[in-house]
Amino acid sequence: MTEQDALAGRTILMSGGSRGIGLAIAVAAGRHGANVVILAKTDHPDPRLPGTVHTAVAEIEQAGGQALAVVGDVRKEEDVERAAAQAVGRFGGIDIVVNNASALNLTGTEELSVKRYDLMQQINSRGTFLLFKAALPHLRKSDRPRVLTLSPPVTMAPHWLGKFPAYALSKFGMTILTLGWAAEFAEAGIAANCLWPETAIKTAAVQNLLGGTDTVERARDPEIMADAAVAVLSLPPERTGETVIDVQILRETGVTDFTRYGGGDDPELDFFVDELSAPASE
């Protein structure tokens, strides 16, 4: 099955997606003929973070797909259920869930407020649970159900756990849920995988939160995650329960030169990644 065949006519329910990696994935899916339903809060532009759920829909449609904007909060069960219902009402079902929405806060335990802690847990792991649960009855009806979660491999390495325990917990929760669903719903044929970037990705959020010209220049473009997401969603159903790094899956598709994605000769490693798996180009 080709990438075009895998996504053409399929309906994706995505959390977030108005900008950054999520938007790049949504546009790539649209380019391959998918219908994309985006649940996001960004009804109006933010001067710090360009893009809204409406501009995202326009970009997806310009790429050749169909799209639907649902303004809502992935933390609210009623909003998530409404998004799933609207996806089914517009496109007749749900074939793919993409858990993209995520909150990033790298503050240490002493300085991190309970409010910020709760925000990360609610958006990241709880939001992932809510979106999948709302879509599950419809995934069961699909002949090719898929779940893709943007979360990292789980590591117990102290040098990662000690950096930002609260953030790590929220992201590992997304991974554990997804890998758990791969096992729990294996007999239903629901393939569930996680995807994580090898390097920092050049997004407005990274620039605003991590800052620094050097970090941005050493970050790869979001298109590497978009291409990797399409590749993962095109895998056969027996490829499930995996946490995949973007460059690894792209190598499987025959990509050998990653310089086109930017990042320079010494790209910045992303969180939970200790070393480059290979040079930027081979």
C-alpha positions as CSV (number, residue, x, y, z in Angstrom):
1,M,0.0,0.0,0.0
2,T,1.4,3.4,-1.0
3,E,1.3,6.5,1.2
4,Q,-1.4,8.0,-1.1
5,D,-3.5,4.8,-0.7
6,A,-3.0,4.7,3.1
7,L,-4.4,8.2,3.7
8,A,-6.7,9.0,0.7
9,G,-10.2,9.4,1.9
10,R,-9.3,8.6,5.5
11,T,-10.6,10.9,8.3
12,I,-8.1,12.1,10.9
13,L,-9.2,13.6,14.3
14,M,-6.3,15.7,15.6
15,S,-5.8,17.6,18.8
16,G,-4.1,20.9,18.2
17,G,-2.7,21.4,14.7
18,S,-3.2,25.1,14.2
19,R,0.6,25.6,14.0
20,G,4.0,23.9,14.3
21,I,4.4,20.1,14.0
22,G,0.7,19.4,14.1
23,L,-0.1,21.8,11.2
24,A,2.8,20.3,9.2
25,I,1.3,16.8,9.7
26,A,-2.2,17.9,8.9
27,V,-1.1,19.6,5.7
28,A,0.9,16.6,4.6
29,A,-2.1,14.3,5.3
30,G,-4.3,16.6,3.2
31,R,-1.8,16.4,0.4
32,H,-2.3,12.7,0.5
33,G,-6.0,13.1,0.2
34,A,-7.1,12.8,3.9
35,N,-9.9,14.6,5.7
36,V,-8.6,16.3,8.8
37,V,-10.6,17.5,11.8
38,I,-8.7,19.8,14.1
39,L,-9.7,20.4,17.7
40,A,-7.9,23.5,18.9
41,K,-8.5,26.6,21.1
42,T,-6.9,29.1,18.7
43,D,-10.0,30.7,17.3
44,H,-8.2,34.1,17.0
45,P,-4.6,34.9,16.2
46,D,-2.0,35.2,19.0
47,P,0.7,37.8,18.3
48,R,3.3,35.5,19.8
49,L,2.1,32.3,18.0
50,P,0.8,32.8,14.5
51,G,-1.9,30.6,13.1
52,T,-5.4,29.7,14.0
53,V,-7.6,26.6,13.6
54,H,-9.2,28.4,10.6
55,T,-6.0,29.2,8.8
56,A,-4.9,25.6,9.4
57,V,-8.1,24.4,7.6
58,A,-7.3,26.7,4.7
59,E,-3.8,25.3,4.4
60,I,-5.0,21.7,4.5
61,E,-7.6,22.4,1.8
62,Q,-5.0,24.2,-0.4
63,A,-2.9,21.1,-0.1
64,G,-5.7,19.0,-1.6
65,G,-7.5,17.6,1.5
66,Q,-10.7,18.4,3.2
67,A,-10.8,19.8,6.7
68,L,-13.0,20.9,9.5
69,A,-12.2,23.3,12.4
70,V,-13.6,22.6,15.8
71,V,-12.9,25.3,18.4
72,G,-12.5,23.7,21.7
73,D,-10.3,22.5,24.6
74,V,-8.8,19.0,24.6
75,R,-9.1,19.1,28.5
76,K,-12.9,19.3,28.3
77,E,-14.7,16.1,27.7
78,E,-17.7,17.8,26.1
79,D,-15.4,19.6,23.6
80,V,-13.6,16.4,22.7
81,E,-16.9,14.5,22.3
82,R,-18.3,17.3,20.1
83,A,-15.2,17.2,17.9
84,A,-15.6,13.4,17.4
85,A,-19.3,13.8,16.7
86,Q,-18.6,16.6,14.1
87,A,-16.0,14.5,12.4
88,V,-18.4,11.6,12.0
89,G,-21.2,14.0,11.0
90,R,-19.1,15.6,8.3
91,F,-17.0,12.7,7.0
92,G,-18.9,9.6,8.1
93,G,-16.4,8.2,10.5
94,I,-13.0,8.4,12.1
95,D,-10.1,6.3,10.9
96,I,-7.1,7.9,12.6
97,V,-6.5,9.7,15.9
98,V,-3.5,12.0,16.1
99,N,-2.6,13.1,19.7
100,N,-0.7,16.3,19.0
101,A,-1.8,18.8,21.5
102,S,0.9,19.2,24.3
103,A,1.9,21.7,26.9
104,L,5.6,22.3,27.6
105,N,7.0,23.6,30.8
106,L,10.6,22.8,31.9
107,T,10.4,24.4,35.3
108,G,11.9,22.5,38.2
109,T,9.8,21.0,41.0
110,E,10.4,23.8,43.5
111,E,9.5,26.6,41.1
112,L,6.7,24.8,39.2
113,S,3.2,25.9,40.4
114,V,0.5,23.4,40.9
115,K,-1.6,25.2,38.3
116,R,1.2,24.7,35.6
117,Y,1.7,21.1,36.7
118,D,-2.0,20.4,36.3
119,L,-2.1,22.1,32.9
120,M,0.6,19.8,31.6
121,Q,-1.0,16.6,32.9
122,Q,-4.4,17.6,31.7
123,I,-3.4,18.6,28.1
124,N,-0.8,15.9,27.6
125,S,-1.8,12.6,29.1
126,R,-5.5,13.3,30.0
127,G,-6.1,15.0,26.6
128,T,-4.7,12.0,24.9
129,F,-7.0,9.7,26.9
130,L,-10.1,11.8,26.1
131,L,-9.4,12.1,22.4
132,F,-8.9,8.4,21.9
133,K,-11.8,7.4,24.1
134,A,-14.2,9.7,22.2
135,A,-13.0,8.3,18.9
136,L,-12.8,4.6,19.9
137,P,-16.4,3.5,18.9
138,H,-15.7,5.0,15.4
139,L,-12.2,3.5,15.2
140,R,-13.8,0.1,15.8
141,K,-15.9,0.6,12.7
142,S,-12.9,1.6,10.5
143,D,-11.3,-1.0,8.3
144,R,-7.9,0.6,8.9
145,P,-7.9,2.3,12.4
146,R,-4.7,4.0,13.5
147,V,-3.5,6.1,16.5
148,L,-0.5,8.3,16.3
149,T,0.8,10.1,19.5
150,L,3.6,12.6,19.5
151,S,5.4,11.4,22.5
152,P,8.9,10.1,23.4
153,P,10.4,6.7,24.2
154,V,10.0,6.1,28.0
155,T,13.4,6.3,29.7
156,M,14.3,5.9,33.3
157,A,17.7,7.5,32.8
158,P,18.3,9.8,35.9
159,H,19.7,12.6,33.7
160,W,16.4,12.9,32.0
161,L,14.1,12.3,34.9
162,G,16.0,14.8,36.9
163,K,15.7,17.6,34.4
164,F,12.0,18.2,34.5
165,P,10.1,15.4,36.2
166,A,6.6,16.9,35.8
167,Y,7.0,17.4,32.0
168,A,8.5,13.9,31.7
169,L,5.6,12.4,33.5
170,S,3.1,14.1,31.3
171,K,4.8,13.0,28.0
172,F,5.6,9.5,29.2
173,G,1.9,9.2,30.2
174,M,1.0,9.8,26.5
175,T,3.4,7.1,25.5
176,I,2.2,4.6,28.1
177,L,-1.4,5.1,27.1
178,T,-0.7,4.6,23.4
179,L,1.4,1.5,23.8
180,G,-1.2,0.2,26.2
181,W,-3.9,0.7,23.6
182,A,-1.8,-1.2,21.0
183,A,-2.0,-4.2,23.3
184,E,-5.5,-3.6,24.7
185,F,-7.1,-3.2,21.2
186,A,-4.9,-5.5,19.2
187,E,-7.8,-7.9,18.4
188,A,-9.8,-4.9,17.1
189,G,-7.0,-4.2,14.7
190,I,-6.3,-0.7,16.1
191,A,-2.6,0.0,15.4
192,A,-1.2,2.5,17.9
193,N,2.3,4.0,17.7
194,C,4.2,7.0,19.0
195,L,6.5,9.3,17.1
196,W,9.2,11.6,18.4
197,P,11.8,13.8,16.7
198,E,15.5,13.0,16.9
199,T,16.3,16.8,17.0
200,A,14.7,20.0,18.1
201,I,12.0,21.1,15.6
202,K,11.9,24.7,14.4
203,T,8.5,26.0,15.7
204,A,7.3,29.3,17.2
205,A,6.9,27.5,20.5
206,V,10.5,26.3,20.6
207,Q,11.7,29.7,19.7
208,N,9.6,31.4,22.4
209,L,10.1,28.8,25.2
210,L,13.7,27.7,24.5
211,G,14.9,30.8,22.8
212,G,18.3,31.5,21.3
213,T,19.3,31.9,17.7
214,D,21.7,28.9,18.0
215,T,18.9,26.5,19.1
216,V,16.6,27.7,16.2
217,E,19.4,27.4,13.6
218,R,20.2,23.8,14.9
219,A,16.6,22.8,14.7
220,R,15.1,20.8,11.8
221,D,12.0,21.9,10.0
222,P,8.5,20.5,11.0
223,E,8.3,18.8,7.6
224,I,10.6,16.0,8.8
225,M,7.9,15.1,11.4
226,A,5.2,15.4,8.8
227,D,6.9,13.1,6.4
228,A,7.6,10.7,9.3
229,A,4.0,10.8,10.4
230,V,2.7,9.9,7.0
231,A,5.2,7.0,6.9
232,V,4.0,5.7,10.3
233,L,0.4,6.0,9.3
234,S,1.2,4.0,6.1
235,L,2.7,1.0,8.0
236,P,0.9,-2.3,7.9
237,P,-1.4,-3.1,10.9
238,E,1.1,-5.5,12.4
239,R,3.5,-2.6,13.0
240,T,1.9,-1.5,16.3
241,G,3.1,-0.7,19.8
242,E,6.2,1.1,18.7
243,T,7.8,4.3,19.7
244,V,9.4,5.6,16.5
245,I,12.1,8.3,16.0
246,D,11.5,10.4,12.8
247,V,14.8,9.6,11.1
248,Q,14.4,5.9,11.7
249,I,11.1,5.5,9.9
250,L,12.2,7.8,7.1
251,R,15.2,5.6,6.5
252,E,12.8,2.7,6.1
253,T,11.2,4.6,3.3
254,G,14.5,5.2,1.6
255,V,15.5,8.7,2.8
256,T,19.2,8.9,3.2
257,D,19.8,12.7,3.1
258,F,18.3,14.7,6.0
259,T,20.0,18.0,5.2
260,R,16.9,19.2,3.3
261,Y,15.2,19.4,6.7
262,G,17.7,21.9,8.0
263,G,19.4,21.9,11.4
264,G,22.9,22.4,10.0
265,D,25.9,20.0,10.5
266,D,25.3,19.7,14.3
267,P,21.6,19.6,15.0
268,E,20.3,20.1,18.5
269,L,19.1,16.8,20.0
270,D,15.5,16.8,21.3
271,F,14.6,15.9,24.8
272,F,14.9,12.2,25.7
273,V,17.4,11.6,22.8
274,D,21.0,11.1,23.8
275,E,22.8,10.9,20.5
276,L,22.2,11.3,16.8
277,S,21.4,7.9,15.3
278,A,23.5,8.8,12.2
279,P,25.0,11.9,10.5
280,A,22.5,14.3,8.9
281,S,23.4,12.9,5.6
282,E,24.8,9.5,4.6
